[in-house]
Amino acid sequence: MSSCKHKGFTLLEVLIAIAIFSLISLSSFTIFDTVLSSDETSKQRSERHNELQRAFVIIERDLSQIARRSIRLNGEPPLDNFLQTSGEAFLSDEQALAFVRHGWTNPGLLLPRSDMQAVAYRIVDEMLERLHFNFVDAVVGEEPKVRSLISNVSALKFEYYDGKKWQKTWSEKSLPLALAIEIDTKDYGVIRRQFLVAGSKIAKNKASGENP
């Protein structure tokens, strides 16, 4: 009569199996965590790109429709220049820019406002902001509407092209031929965009295909 012998795992074999399983689990978790982190980083970069693209579409729309019209605030007489820079009007101490633009949609003037809009750009707490008033000539005590455009901005600069070179300031009682905005961001560094001013000789030549 034969006897059956039952053979199990030794303690050493069990410990080795547990160790192998632990290594596989740790590797799987590491890969999974890396995939999640990469996905989150990609999502953040995509949102950042969208933020920048939206902002520059708005900026281009405003700068390409600058009006030859001065700004009037709080019922005071019109300011001297078409472009108002830092330290003036409702702007902050940082370099900023304010102007009046055409093309604020108001079909048939159905709304009780003009189709022109007083606009300004400034930095507050590392945020590039766009400001506007409901009325092109702001009434006494009217506060501007503020829209946040680009975050993590450490510096904002504007330059003005007079037909010969770029100027860092503009005090002329006229509009420059072109405007440049330079934004220093913490993640992408300096981003510079240049825009022709509507009605300038350069803009007209470009539209007709001629050289400036």
Secondary structure, 3 states (H helix, E strand, C coil): CCCCCCCCCCHHHHHHHHHHHHHHHHHHHHHHHHHHHHHHHHHHHHHHHHHHHHHHHHHHHHHCCECCCCCECCCCCCCCCCCEECCCCCCCCCCCEEEEECCCCCHHHCCCCCCCEEEEEEEECCEEEEEECCCCECCCCCCCEEEEEECCEEEEEEEEECCCCEECCCCCCCCCCEEEEEEEECCCEEEEEEEECCCCHHHHHHHHCCCC
